[in-house]
């Protein structure tokens, strides 16, 4: 399984996020419910291949203190990045996780929701990342994939 590790900086403060990618072989293996999550919020059930991003670090109790875009697994055990559209590649999962991490720090530090920035940028992840850097001094400090 693929693990992603991203460290986000805001000034001298660092936040570390680690995720495990899951690539279900069929819809019954989706951690996020095909009907009540993907179809309801994304408009369709993703086709295979599809990647789901389980958050390993920080631990679950971190998310009790912060209102972030996460969703519990319907299969038990774990919190996942709340993204209701298809993520069809490891590269796409890395980009998605990167923007989610930046947006989570934006919410924690500035009380600005990631969706606000994404809407301003027409859901362009690259532009949203630049806005977070330029307007809030929030940027990726390091990334690792294993």
Secondary structure as the mmCIF struct_conf table of DSSP 4:
data_model
#
loop_
_struct_conf.conf_type_id
_struct_conf.id
_struct_conf.beg_label_comp_id
_struct_conf.beg_label_asym_id
_struct_conf.beg_label_seq_id
_struct_conf.end_label_comp_id
_struct_conf.end_label_asym_id
_struct_conf.end_label_seq_id
STRN STRN1 UNK A 3 UNK A 10
TURN_TY1_P TURN_TY1_P1 UNK A 11 UNK A 12
STRN STRN2 UNK A 13 UNK A 22
BEND BEND1 UNK A 25 UNK A 26
HELX_RH_3T_P HELX_RH_3T_P1 UNK A 27 UNK A 29
BEND BEND2 UNK A 31 UNK A 32
HELX_RH_PI_P HELX_RH_PI_P1 UNK A 34 UNK A 42
BEND BEND3 UNK A 43 UNK A 44
HELX_LH_PP_P HELX_LH_PP_P1 UNK A 45 UNK A 47
BEND BEND4 UNK A 48 UNK A 49
STRN STRN3 UNK A 52 UNK A 57
BEND BEND5 UNK A 58 UNK A 58
HELX_RH_AL_P HELX_RH_AL_P1 UNK A 60 UNK A 65
BEND BEND6 UNK A 66 UNK A 66
BEND BEND7 UNK A 69 UNK A 69
STRN STRN4 UNK A 70 UNK A 72
TURN_TY1_P TURN_TY1_P2 UNK A 74 UNK A 75
BEND BEND8 UNK A 76 UNK A 77
STRN STRN5 UNK A 79 UNK A 81
BEND BEND9 UNK A 85 UNK A 85
BEND BEND10 UNK A 89 UNK A 89
HELX_RH_AL_P HELX_RH_AL_P2 UNK A 90 UNK A 110
HELX_RH_AL_P HELX_RH_AL_P3 UNK A 114 UNK A 120
TURN_TY1_P TURN_TY1_P3 UNK A 121 UNK A 123
HELX_RH_AL_P HELX_RH_AL_P4 UNK A 125 UNK A 136
STRN STRN6 UNK A 138 UNK A 145
#
